[in-house]
């Protein structure tokens, strides 16, 4: 969970980012409800289905969360000044349209606020809220706040790094279990279940695991969801997955040969990938560009490298900065990023290796410590 101090600090930085601050701001993106208020609905709870919330931030520093009674458990964990949870459904009478009730509840709260300059997230604040505000307030000024929030998200706070650390420890445990326990005769779905169980044990709570679970010839196509394909001895197994904890996720990869040693060609490709990581790590510091990092990877791998070199992670995946040939991003202190060089050669196999880092002014802190190991027999 994020801390109250962290949420307050992020809200304060949001206000400070405006040269012409709004009177109040409406936040509706689920990721940003976590970011600014620690409000995170569990996908494993029936009441979260079609549920939602909105955060009303005032220029005076006030914060109000509006949701409904089925989400009181999560609202109670929110770091805000006020919480409003009107009754939507109580298993007694029929319920109406849930999101419409949220819109009306937000408008009721806004009706008590002064000011005609409103900041909002166009992609996530319901159109009904904006249209009603236009009807009710003459001279209404609207300011989109999406870009300001995305810029703030780049530099991770200590509480965010702590949650990311929980995700990464669960991912490390899952990678270790896969390397140790994957044997010929298992399906890709069997490996997914193995990874899911190991991640849950480490996280000590239900977690979402998603990513690439491919084997054999499927690894040459870079990635894909797990299938019923049976893994044979000497198949490459490429596992690139994220474990979502409280909305945050790491993202790291290992590729190994199932039940056998790698061929000489596979070993050569593996060594090229590790060399690319070592070379690109020298570019990881504030002020370097995404193009610099990409070139450091691509320059070591040649034409068989056909994907991006890495990207940012956190509440999203992928998110800035992007390590690609035409990147417009520059690394900043606090960025959490992934390096993921890969090689994909028909008849030999596809492989990828990936670590996560936190960028500092003069370098980086390595965040993930799983084995980058192609040969499970060692």
Order of alpha helices (4+ residues) and beta strands (2+ residues): alpha-beta-alpha-beta-beta-alpha-beta-alpha-beta-alpha-beta-alpha-alpha-alpha-beta-beta-beta-beta-alpha-alpha-beta-beta-beta-beta-beta-beta-beta
